């Protein structure tokens, strides 16, 4: 990895007001609170209003970042929005955010790596800054998954929620955040987690989703609990860091049983794990920034902490970062 010259300096988040609880879902599909909680760890999720879209909640997360950190976004020179639920095919959500925040002279693009999106976004921001091409990058992970969820399918509708988290990444040669990175993808397993659009074929396999999220939960689980520990081992070996040195593990909050299995296989204590799924559900690219922001707000996450960030999901893609925490 090229020597990083970038630091994460601020965080912000936003979730919609509307709550969808397990009791609410019990009235919609054949399920119940005990069944959902025992299998996923999810109690409720947040749902956007009809007139709220991904760009809407991105802007609100960025505004919260400004409010709590005192940072200005006027001189941001690149905006990356990580999402699989854009408002439109074009213009990008990032361009809509740029317009809403009144930022001039900034590049803007969307990045779709599904549940690994925010990790990939931070990785790209670090590369852009460390190369000297940019100095201040706004990275937002945001999803309105409720708009592509089939609420007659109890296998998927119990999982997904809406939310957004924003991070500011700035040039800092003397005190960089980024210590190591790992990325990987296995497109041959793409049909295990998908949302179709122009084509209903993935890797030669026909899938049926009618524009809704579809997944083979068993296969995704098997893939994650096998490959994520392997990725963690590689990342820490490359960095020369022992598992005991990690202060916090911030994985994609897909399913608590999955996270517990990953922790068991790697030796990371569950008590050192940051999640956001209990009250927000699986928000794909937003789960990690929501987890980090919640830990920042309640004082668990402190300046100088060593944090292992690991996104994994649709693609099937994964992206891990080892970062020294500098955002207060």
KEKE-3310 file (N, C-alpha, C; in steps of 0.2 Angstrom, whole numbers, plus 5000, padded with zeros to 4 digits):
npx = (5004:5003:5011:5000:4992:4982:4968:4954:4943:4930:4913:4896:4878:4862:4845:4829:4813:4802:4798:4800:4794:4798:4786:4777:4780:4775:4762:4761:4768:4771:4778:4787:4792:4801:4806:4813:4822:4830:4836:4842:4845:4839:4828:4821:4818:4823:4812:4811:4801:4789:4793:4806:4823:4838:4847:4842:4844:4857:4862:4857:4864:4877:4875:4873:4886:4894:4888:4891:4905:4910:4917:4920:4912:4913:4925:4927:4934:4930:4917:4910:4898:4892:4882:4868:4856:4852:4844:4841:4846:4855:4855:4870:4869:4878:4881:4869:4869:4880:4875:4864:4871:4878:4892:4905:4916:4919:4922:4911:4904:4895:4897:4896:4896:4888:4885:4898:4902:4904:4917:4924:4923:4930:4942:4945:4945:4956:4966:4965:4968:4981:4988:4989:4980:4968:4962:4952:4939:4923:4914:4900:4890:4875:4858:4842:4834:4821:4814:4816:4812:4804:4789:4781:4789:4795:4808:4817:4811:4812:4824:4830:4833:4833:4846:4859:4877:4891:4907:4922:4936:4953:4968:4983:4998:5006:4999:4992:4976:4975:4981:4982:4975:4963:4955:4943:4934:4921:4913:4907:4899:4888:4875:4869:4866:4857:4849:4839:4840:4842:4845:4841:4849:4863:4880:4877:4866:4849:4839:4825:4818:4811:4815:4816:4826:4835:4840:4851:4851:4857:4869:4875:4878:4887:4898:4902:4906:4917:4926:4928:4935:4947:4951:4953:4964:4973:4974:4979:4991:4998:4999:5006:5000:4993:4979:4974:4978:4968:4956:4943:4931:4923:4911:4902:4885:4875:4869:4867:4870:4879:4889:4894:4898:4909:4917:4920:4928:4939:4944:4941:4934:4916:4912:4920:4915:4907:4891:4876:4864:4853:4843:4842:4842:4848:4857:4865:4877:4877:4878:4891:4896:4885:4887:4899:4897:4887:4895:4904:4896:4892:4903:4912:4920:4936:4949:4963:4961:4962:4955:4946:4939:4926:4919:4906:4897:4885:4890:4900:4907:4921:4929:4941:4948:4961:4962:4968:4960:4955:4945:4936)
npy = (4994:5011:5024:5032:5049:5054:5058:5054:5065:5070:5065:5062:5059:5052:5047:5042:5048:5039:5023:5006:4992:4976:4971:4978:4972:4959:4961:4961:4951:4933:4932:4935:4944:4937:4927:4935:4943:4933:4927:4937:4948:4961:4974:4985:4996:5011:5020:5029:5043:5046:5056:5057:5054:5046:5056:5066:5061:5060:5073:5078:5070:5075:5089:5087:5082:5094:5102:5096:5095:5107:5109:5115:5113:5120:5120:5108:5096:5085:5074:5059:5048:5033:5021:5010:5013:5025:5041:5043:5036:5045:5062:5059:5055:5061:5072:5079:5081:5089:5101:5104:5107:5118:5118:5123:5120:5106:5089:5075:5060:5044:5028:5011:4998:4991:4983:4985:4997:5010:5007:5005:5018:5026:5021:5024:5038:5040:5036:5046:5058:5055:5053:5066:5072:5077:5086:5087:5077:5072:5059:5049:5036:5029:5024:5020:5008:5003:5007:4998:4986:4971:4969:4958:4948:4938:4934:4944:4957:4959:4963:4975:4993:5011:5024:5036:5040:5051:5055:5065:5067:5072:5080:5075:5073:5071:5064:5052:5043:5031:5014:5002:4992:4981:4973:4964:4954:4943:4939:4928:4923:4932:4931:4928:4938:4952:4965:4967:4976:4982:4970:4953:4943:4936:4933:4923:4916:4916:4927:4932:4946:4958:4971:4972:4969:4954:4938:4924:4919:4909:4906:4918:4920:4909:4912:4924:4921:4913:4920:4933:4932:4927:4938:4947:4942:4943:4957:4961:4954:4960:4973:4971:4969:4963:4954:4957:4970:4978:4990:4992:4984:4986:4980:4977:4979:4967:4955:4949:4936:4932:4941:4937:4924:4927:4935:4924:4916:4923:4928:4940:4949:4950:4961:4971:4975:4986:4989:4993:4987:4984:4994:5000:4991:4982:4993:4993:5001:5011:5005:5004:5018:5023:5014:5019:5032:5031:5025:5035:5045:5041:5040:5028:5027:5033:5046:5041:5028:5011:5005:4992:4992:4984:4980:4971:4961:4963:4958:4947:4958:4964:4975:4981:4991:4997:5008:5023:5031:5048:5057:5068)
npz = (5000:4996:5004:5015:5015:5021:5031:5041:5047:5051:5056:5051:5052:5047:5050:5044:5051:5052:5059:5057:5065:5072:5076:5068:5056:5058:5056:5042:5035:5037:5051:5066:5081:5089:5081:5071:5078:5084:5074:5066:5074:5073:5078:5074:5060:5050:5039:5024:5019:5006:4999:5001:4997:4992:4989:4997:5011:5011:5010:5023:5032:5029:5033:5046:5050:5047:5057:5070:5070:5066:5055:5038:5022:5011:5004:4999:4987:4981:4979:4984:4983:4990:4985:4981:4978:4970:4966:4953:4937:4930:4934:4945:4962:4970:4962:4964:4978:4979:4972:4981:4993:4989:4985:4975:4961:4964:4960:4957:4960:4959:4968:4967:4977:4984:4999:5003:5000:5007:5013:5002:4996:5006:5004:4990:4992:5000:4991:4981:4988:4993:4982:4978:4970:4975:4990:4999:5003:5002:5008:5007:5013:5009:5009:5002:5004:5007:4996:4987:4991:4993:5001:5003:5004:5016:5018:5015:5018:5031:5034:5029:5029:5029:5028:5031:5031:5034:5030:5032:5023:5024:5018:5026:5030:5041:5050:5046:5043:5037:5037:5032:5018:5010:4997:4987:4976:4970:4957:4952:4961:4960:4958:4971:4978:4974:4963:4950:4934:4919:4914:4917:4920:4928:4927:4918:4923:4926:4935:4946:4951:4949:4950:4964:4979:4979:4987:4991:5005:5013:5005:5004:5018:5021:5012:5018:5031:5029:5020:5025:5037:5032:5024:5034:5041:5031:5029:5042:5043:5033:5038:5049:5062:5077:5081:5094:5095:5090:5093:5090:5080:5065:5056:5041:5045:5043:5048:5064:5069:5059:5061:5074:5071:5063:5072:5081:5073:5070:5082:5087:5100:5103:5110:5106:5095:5083:5079:5069:5067:5075:5078:5066:5056:5041:5032:5021:5012:5021:5034:5041:5042:5050:5062:5066:5069:5079:5089:5091:5096:5108:5115:5115:5104:5102:5100:5092:5093:5086:5072:5064:5049:5039:5025:5016:5004:4991:4975:4973:4984:4993:5005:5015:5029:5039:5051:5059:5072:5070:5070:5080)
capx = (5000:5006:5010:4994:4993:4975:4965:4947:4943:4924:4908:4889:4874:4855:4841:4822:4809:4798:4801:4796:4797:4796:4778:4774:4781:4771:4755:4762:4770:4771:4784:4786:4798:4806:4809:4817:4827:4834:4840:4846:4847:4836:4822:4817:4822:4820:4810:4810:4795:4788:4796:4813:4826:4845:4851:4839:4847:4864:4862:4856:4870:4883:4874:4875:4894:4896:4885:4894:4912:4912:4920:4916:4912:4913:4931:4928:4935:4927:4911:4909:4892:4892:4875:4865:4849:4852:4838:4841:4852:4859:4862:4872:4867:4884:4880:4863:4872:4885:4870:4861:4876:4881:4899:4907:4923:4921:4920:4906:4902:4893:4901:4891:4899:4883:4887:4905:4902:4907:4924:4927:4923:4935:4949:4946:4946:4963:4970:4964:4972:4988:4991:4990:4975:4963:4964:4947:4934:4917:4912:4894:4886:4868:4853:4834:4832:4814:4810:4817:4811:4797:4786:4778:4794:4798:4815:4821:4808:4813:4831:4832:4831:4836:4850:4865:4882:4895:4914:4926:4943:4957:4975:4987:5004:5010:4995:4987:4972:4974:4987:4982:4969:4962:4949:4942:4927:4919:4908:4904:4893:4884:4867:4867:4863:4856:4843:4840:4838:4841:4846:4839:4854:4869:4884:4873:4861:4843:4836:4819:4817:4806:4817:4817:4832:4834:4846:4851:4854:4862:4875:4879:4881:4893:4903:4904:4909:4923:4930:4929:4940:4953:4953:4955:4970:4978:4975:4983:4997:5001:5000:5010:4996:4990:4971:4974:4979:4962:4952:4936:4929:4917:4910:4895:4879:4871:4866:4871:4873:4885:4895:4896:4902:4915:4921:4922:4933:4945:4946:4939:4928:4910:4912:4924:4912:4902:4885:4870:4858:4847:4838:4842:4842:4853:4856:4870:4883:4876:4879:4897:4896:4880:4890:4905:4894:4884:4900:4907:4891:4891:4910:4916:4926:4940:4954:4969:4959:4964:4948:4946:4933:4926:4912:4906:4891:4883:4896:4901:4913:4923:4934:4943:4953:4964:4963:4969:4954:4957:4939:4933)
capy = (5000:5017:5028:5037:5056:5057:5057:5055:5071:5071:5061:5064:5053:5054:5042:5045:5047:5033:5017:4999:4987:4969:4970:4980:4967:4954:4962:4962:4945:4928:4932:4938:4948:4932:4924:4940:4945:4927:4925:4943:4954:4967:4975:4989:4999:5017:5020:5036:5045:5045:5062:5057:5049:5045:5062:5069:5059:5062:5080:5079:5068:5080:5094:5085:5082:5101:5105:5093:5095:5114:5109:5118:5109:5124:5119:5101:5096:5079:5071:5052:5045:5026:5019:5006:5016:5032:5044:5042:5033:5051:5064:5055:5057:5065:5079:5082:5083:5095:5106:5106:5110:5124:5117:5124:5117:5099:5083:5072:5053:5039:5022:5006:4992:4988:4984:4987:5004:5015:5005:5007:5025:5029:5018:5029:5045:5040:5036:5052:5063:5052:5054:5073:5074:5080:5088:5087:5073:5070:5052:5047:5030:5031:5019:5020:5001:5002:5008:4992:4980:4967:4968:4952:4942:4939:4933:4950:4963:4959:4965:4981:5000:5017:5029:5039:5042:5055:5056:5070:5064:5078:5079:5075:5069:5070:5060:5049:5038:5024:5011:4996:4991:4975:4973:4958:4953:4936:4940:4922:4922:4938:4929:4926:4945:4956:4969:4968:4982:4981:4963:4949:4938:4938:4927:4918:4914:4921:4929:4935:4951:4963:4977:4971:4965:4947:4935:4918:4921:4904:4906:4924:4918:4904:4916:4929:4918:4910:4924:4939:4930:4926:4945:4950:4939:4946:4964:4962:4952:4965:4979:4969:4971:4958:4955:4960:4977:4981:4993:4992:4981:4989:4976:4978:4976:4963:4950:4948:4929:4932:4945:4933:4919:4930:4936:4918:4913:4928:4929:4947:4949:4953:4967:4976:4976:4991:4988:4998:4984:4982:4999:5003:4986:4982:4999:4992:5005:5015:5002:5006:5025:5023:5011:5023:5038:5030:5024:5042:5049:5038:5040:5022:5028:5039:5048:5037:5021:5007:5003:4988:4993:4979:4980:4965:4960:4962:4959:4948:4962:4966:4980:4982:4996:4997:5015:5026:5036:5055:5061:5069)
capz = (5000:4995:5011:5015:5016:5022:5038:5042:5052:5054:5054:5052:5050:5047:5048:5044:5057:5052:5062:5055:5070:5070:5077:5062:5051:5060:5053:5035:5033:5042:5055:5073:5084:5092:5075:5067:5083:5086:5067:5063:5079:5071:5081:5070:5054:5048:5032:5021:5017:4999:4995:5003:4992:4994:4990:5003:5017:5010:5012:5030:5035:5028:5037:5053:5050:5048:5064:5076:5069:5065:5048:5032:5016:5005:5000:4997:4980:4978:4983:4983:4986:4989:4986:4976:4977:4968:4964:4946:4934:4930:4937:4951:4969:4972:4959:4968:4984:4977:4971:4987:4998:4986:4984:4969:4960:4966:4956:4960:4956:4963:4968:4969:4979:4988:5006:5004:4997:5011:5014:4995:4996:5010:5000:4985:4994:5003:4985:4978:4992:4994:4975:4977:4965:4979:4996:5004:5000:5006:5007:5010:5012:5010:5005:5003:5002:5007:4990:4982:4996:4992:5008:5003:5004:5023:5019:5014:5020:5038:5035:5026:5032:5026:5032:5028:5035:5030:5032:5028:5022:5022:5017:5032:5029:5047:5055:5042:5047:5034:5038:5027:5015:5007:4992:4983:4973:4967:4953:4950:4965:4960:4959:4977:4981:4967:4962:4943:4931:4912:4912:4923:4920:4931:4926:4914:4927:4926:4942:4946:4956:4947:4953:4971:4981:4980:4989:4993:5012:5015:5002:5007:5025:5020:5009:5022:5037:5026:5016:5029:5042:5028:5023:5040:5042:5026:5031:5048:5042:5029:5042:5055:5068:5080:5082:5101:5095:5087:5098:5087:5073:5062:5050:5038:5049:5039:5052:5070:5069:5055:5064:5079:5068:5060:5078:5084:5069:5070:5089:5089:5105:5101:5114:5103:5088:5082:5074:5069:5064:5080:5077:5059:5051:5036:5027:5015:5012:5027:5041:5044:5045:5056:5068:5069:5072:5086:5094:5092:5100:5115:5119:5114:5099:5104:5096:5093:5093:5080:5070:5058:5045:5034:5021:5012:5002:4984:4970:4980:4985:5000:5006:5022:5030:5045:5052:5066:5072:5072:5070:5087)
cpx = (5004:5005:5004:4996:4986:4972:4957:4946:4936:4919:4901:4885:4867:4851:4834:4819:4805:4801:4796:4799:4795:4789:4774:4774:4776:4764:4755:4764:4770:4777:4782:4793:4803:4810:4814:4823:4832:4839:4844:4849:4844:4830:4818:4822:4819:4818:4809:4803:4794:4792:4804:4817:4834:4848:4848:4843:4854:4866:4862:4861:4876:4881:4875:4882:4896:4894:4889:4902:4914:4916:4916:4917:4913:4919:4932:4929:4933:4922:4910:4903:4892:4885:4873:4858:4849:4845:4836:4847:4857:4854:4863:4869:4872:4883:4874:4865:4876:4880:4867:4865:4879:4889:4901:4915:4924:4918:4915:4904:4899:4897:4896:4895:4895:4886:4894:4907:4906:4915:4927:4928:4929:4942:4950:4948:4954:4968:4970:4968:4979:4992:4992:4985:4969:4966:4959:4941:4929:4914:4906:4892:4879:4863:4846:4832:4825:4811:4812:4816:4804:4794:4781:4783:4797:4805:4819:4818:4810:4820:4833:4829:4835:4840:4856:4871:4888:4902:4918:4933:4948:4964:4979:4993:5007:5006:4990:4983:4973:4981:4987:4975:4969:4955:4949:4935:4927:4913:4904:4899:4888:4877:4865:4864:4863:4850:4844:4838:4837:4842:4844:4843:4861:4874:4881:4867:4855:4840:4830:4818:4812:4808:4818:4824:4830:4840:4845:4855:4859:4868:4879:4882:4887:4899:4906:4908:4916:4928:4932:4935:4947:4955:4956:4962:4975:4979:4980:4990:5001:5003:5005:5007:4993:4982:4970:4975:4973:4958:4945:4936:4923:4915:4903:4890:4874:4866:4870:4874:4879:4891:4898:4900:4909:4920:4924:4928:4939:4948:4945:4933:4922:4909:4916:4921:4907:4897:4880:4864:4852:4842:4837:4842:4848:4852:4862:4875:4883:4878:4885:4897:4891:4883:4895:4902:4891:4889:4904:4903:4891:4898:4914:4922:4930:4946:4960:4967:4961:4958:4949:4939:4932:4919:4912:4899:4890:4889:4898:4907:4915:4928:4935:4949:4955:4966:4964:4964:4956:4950:4936:4926)
cpy = (5006:5021:5033:5044:5059:5055:5058:5060:5072:5066:5064:5058:5056:5048:5045:5044:5041:5027:5011:4994:4980:4967:4972:4975:4961:4954:4962:4955:4940:4928:4934:4940:4942:4929:4929:4941:4939:4926:4931:4948:4960:4968:4980:4992:5006:5017:5027:5037:5045:5050:5062:5052:5049:5052:5066:5068:5060:5069:5081:5076:5072:5086:5093:5085:5089:5104:5102:5094:5102:5114:5112:5113:5113:5123:5112:5100:5090:5076:5064:5049:5037:5023:5014:5008:5023:5034:5043:5039:5039:5057:5060:5059:5062:5072:5083:5085:5089:5102:5109:5109:5116:5124:5118:5121:5110:5094:5079:5065:5049:5032:5017:5000:4989:4989:4985:4994:5009:5013:5007:5014:5028:5027:5023:5036:5045:5040:5043:5058:5061:5053:5062:5076:5079:5082:5087:5083:5071:5064:5050:5040:5030:5026:5021:5013:5000:5003:5002:4985:4977:4966:4962:4946:4943:4937:4939:4956:4964:4963:4972:4988:5005:5021:5031:5041:5045:5055:5061:5067:5070:5076:5080:5071:5067:5065:5056:5044:5031:5020:5005:4995:4984:4975:4967:4958:4946:4937:4934:4920:4928:4937:4928:4933:4950:4960:4970:4974:4981:4974:4959:4943:4940:4932:4921:4914:4919:4921:4933:4939:4956:4970:4977:4968:4958:4944:4928:4918:4916:4904:4912:4923:4914:4908:4920:4926:4915:4915:4930:4937:4930:4933:4948:4948:4942:4953:4965:4959:4957:4971:4977:4970:4964:4959:4958:4967:4981:4984:4992:4988:4983:4986:4979:4975:4973:4958:4949:4941:4929:4935:4941:4927:4922:4932:4930:4915:4917:4929:4937:4947:4953:4960:4973:4977:4981:4989:4993:4994:4983:4987:5002:4997:4986:4988:4998:4996:5010:5012:5004:5013:5026:5020:5016:5029:5037:5029:5031:5046:5047:5037:5033:5023:5034:5040:5044:5029:5017:5004:4998:4989:4988:4979:4974:4964:4960:4963:4952:4952:4963:4971:4981:4987:4995:5005:5017:5031:5043:5060:5062:5071)
cpz = (5000:5002:5010:5017:5018:5028:5038:5048:5054:5052:5055:5050:5050:5046:5048:5050:5058:5055:5059:5060:5068:5071:5071:5056:5052:5057:5045:5032:5038:5046:5062:5076:5086:5086:5072:5072:5084:5080:5065:5068:5078:5075:5077:5065:5053:5041:5030:5019:5009:4995:4998:4999:4995:4994:4996:5010:5017:5013:5020:5034:5035:5032:5044:5054:5051:5055:5070:5076:5069:5058:5043:5026:5010:5000:4998:4989:4977:4982:4980:4986:4985:4990:4980:4975:4975:4966:4957:4943:4932:4930:4943:4957:4971:4969:4962:4975:4984:4976:4978:4993:4996:4986:4977:4968:4962:4961:4960:4956:4962:4963:4971:4970:4984:4995:5008:5002:5001:5012:5007:4994:5000:5006:4994:4987:4997:4997:4982:4981:4992:4987:4974:4972:4969:4986:5002:5001:5005:5004:5011:5008:5013:5006:5007:5001:5003:5001:4985:4986:4994:4999:5008:5004:5011:5023:5018:5017:5028:5039:5034:5029:5028:5031:5028:5033:5031:5033:5028:5029:5020:5022:5024:5032:5035:5051:5051:5046:5044:5034:5034:5024:5011:5003:4988:4981:4970:4963:4951:4955:4966:4961:4966:4981:4975:4968:4954:4940:4923:4910:4918:4923:4923:4930:4922:4917:4927:4933:4941:4952:4955:4950:4960:4973:4982:4983:4991:5000:5014:5012:5004:5013:5024:5017:5014:5028:5035:5024:5021:5034:5038:5026:5028:5042:5037:5028:5037:5047:5038:5033:5048:5062:5070:5081:5089:5100:5092:5093:5096:5081:5071:5056:5047:5043:5045:5044:5058:5071:5065:5058:5070:5077:5066:5066:5081:5080:5069:5077:5091:5094:5102:5104:5111:5096:5088:5077:5074:5067:5069:5079:5070:5054:5046:5031:5022:5016:5018:5034:5044:5047:5051:5062:5071:5072:5079:5091:5096:5097:5107:5119:5118:5110:5101:5099:5097:5093:5086:5078:5064:5055:5040:5031:5017:5010:4994:4980:4968:4981:4992:5000:5013:5023:5037:5046:5059:5066:5074:5072:5077:5086)
residu = (UNK:UNK:UNK:UNK:UNK:UNK:UNK:UNK:UNK:UNK:UNK:UNK:UNK:UNK:UNK:UNK:UNK:UNK:UNK:UNK:UNK:UNK:UNK:UNK:UNK:UNK:UNK:UNK:UNK:UNK:UNK:UNK:UNK:UNK:UNK:UNK:UNK:UNK:UNK:UNK:UNK:UNK:UNK:UNK:UNK:UNK:UNK:UNK:UNK:UNK:UNK:UNK:UNK:UNK:UNK:UNK:UNK:UNK:UNK:UNK:UNK:UNK:UNK:UNK:UNK:UNK:UNK:UNK:UNK:UNK:UNK:UNK:UNK:UNK:UNK:UNK:UNK:UNK:UNK:UNK:UNK:UNK:UNK:UNK:UNK:UNK:UNK:UNK:UNK:UNK:UNK:UNK:UNK:UNK:UNK:UNK:UNK:UNK:UNK:UNK:UNK:UNK:UNK:UNK:UNK:UNK:UNK:UNK:UNK:UNK:UNK:UNK:UNK:UNK:UNK:UNK:UNK:UNK:UNK:UNK:UNK:UNK:UNK:UNK:UNK:UNK:UNK:UNK:UNK:UNK:UNK:UNK:UNK:UNK:UNK:UNK:UNK:UNK:UNK:UNK:UNK:UNK:UNK:UNK:UNK:UNK:UNK:UNK:UNK:UNK:UNK:UNK:UNK:UNK:UNK:UNK:UNK:UNK:UNK:UNK:UNK:UNK:UNK:UNK:UNK:UNK:UNK:UNK:UNK:UNK:UNK:UNK:UNK:UNK:UNK:UNK:UNK:UNK:UNK:UNK:UNK:UNK:UNK:UNK:UNK:UNK:UNK:UNK:UNK:UNK:UNK:UNK:UNK:UNK:UNK:UNK:UNK:UNK:UNK:UNK:UNK:UNK:UNK:UNK:UNK:UNK:UNK:UNK:UNK:UNK:UNK:UNK:UNK:UNK:UNK:UNK:UNK:UNK:UNK:UNK:UNK:UNK:UNK:UNK:UNK:UNK:UNK:UNK:UNK:UNK:UNK:UNK:UNK:UNK:UNK:UNK:UNK:UNK:UNK:UNK:UNK:UNK:UNK:UNK:UNK:UNK:UNK:UNK:UNK:UNK:UNK:UNK:UNK:UNK:UNK:UNK:UNK:UNK:UNK:UNK:UNK:UNK:UNK:UNK:UNK:UNK:UNK:UNK:UNK:UNK:UNK:UNK:UNK:UNK:UNK:UNK:UNK:UNK:UNK:UNK:UNK:UNK:UNK:UNK:UNK:UNK:UNK:UNK:UNK:UNK:UNK:UNK:UNK:UNK:UNK:UNK:UNK:UNK:UNK:UNK:UNK:UNK:UNK:UNK:UNK:UNK:UNK:UNK:UNK:UNK:UNK:UNK:UNK:UNK:UNK:UNK:UNK:UNK:UNK:UNK:UNK:UNK:UNK:UNK:UNK:UNK:UNK:UNK)
# end
